[in-house]
Amino acid sequence: MTDQARHPQAAIPGKPTAASRTTLSHIMTHNDTNLLGTVHGGVIMKLVDDAAGAVAGRHSGGPAVTASMDEMVFLEPVRVGDLVHVKAQVNWTGRTSMEVGVRVLAERWNESTPAQQVGSAYLVFAAVDADGKPRMVPEVLPETGRDKRRYQEAQIRRTHRLARRRAIKELRDRRAAEGIED
Ligand SMILES: CC(C)(COP(=O)(O)OP(=O)(O)OC[C@H]1O[C@@H](n2cnc3c(N)ncnc32)[C@H](O)[C@@H]1OP(=O)(O)O)[C@@H](O)C(=O)NCCC(=O)NCCS
């Protein structure tokens, strides 16, 4: 088997991480609050999905859909009047999927104090064709030492995601085979 048959995406030129890295910035207003008066986590999650989706689309050169979002971490509350920056980049690519890493930073909109990290997340996007079927993505080419570390860490998460899915499927199949009803 040729290299191209084994790794068909080798036919698509790879893209450096920096080519699709994106920052989405947004000022938080009273429309964004929860019942406690701080910013609703779902508002932040939407910004995270939006930024990651832009990155996945730019990297894959077309539409991409969110397949999963994991390890969404909220480190500090976000407040009305915070200017939130959502920084996203492709950490890793598979055949048709990409892991996008996102960091969320916040600073007061009218102060020159440094922005503080308030959250982070990892999302998997699948590139899709016009029929919504997965299509191949260019390989991401990590450039800096930090990009390379993120690539390696993303591979670890990928291994764990697949192992977890497989283990749960096996358990469910076993229970179904034993006639156990939920
Ligand atoms: C994501 C989707 C395209 C996957 O389709 P599928 O028929 O299951 O295709 P595959 O099993 O070949 O998966 C495609 C890729 O996505 C990855 N993937 C699929 N589901 C995943 C999950 N839950 N977590 C992580 N990766 C996942 C696969 O590992 C594969 O990656 P690879 O080609 O790099 O190895 C399909 O499930 C879908 O359209 N989901 C809805 C997406 C959507 O509407 N998102 C918005 C949410 S509101």
The ligand as an ORCA input file, in Angstrom:
! r2SCAN-3c Opt
* xyz 0 1
  C     -19.730     14.783     14.139
  C     -20.309     13.887     13.032
  C     -20.119     14.569     11.666
  C     -19.562     12.549     13.070
  O     -20.135     11.742     12.081
  P     -19.907     10.139     12.066
  O     -20.760      9.591     11.002
  O     -20.018      9.608     13.450
  O     -18.443     10.045     11.518
  P     -17.131      9.353     12.105
  O     -17.418      8.293     13.109
  O     -16.334      8.977     10.901
  O     -16.407     10.557     12.845
  C     -15.748     11.573     12.122
  C     -14.581     12.078     12.960
  O     -15.096     12.740     14.114
  C     -14.576     12.109     15.292
  N     -15.671     12.086     16.279
  C     -16.946     11.712     16.050
  N     -17.652     11.816     17.204
  C     -16.786     12.234     18.159
  C     -16.906     12.517     19.548
  N     -18.056     12.380     20.217
  N     -15.797     12.931     20.202
  C     -14.629     13.076     19.562
  N     -14.441     12.827     18.249
  C     -15.509     12.406     17.555
  C     -14.169     10.711     14.852
  O     -13.164     10.181     15.705
  C     -13.648     10.975     13.448
  O     -12.340     11.545     13.520
  P     -11.130     11.093     12.556
  O     -11.684     10.965     11.152
  O     -10.162     12.224     12.656
  O     -10.616      9.805     13.096
  C     -21.855     13.618     13.253
  O     -22.002     12.878     14.451
  C     -22.662     14.888     13.325
  O     -23.014     15.475     12.298
  N     -22.998     15.330     14.554
  C     -23.779     16.545     14.736
  C     -22.855     17.741     14.721
  C     -23.578     19.018     15.068
  O     -24.679     19.245     14.614
  N     -22.951     19.840     15.901
  C     -23.551     21.008     16.402
  C     -24.138     20.679     17.706
  S     -25.519     21.606     18.136
*
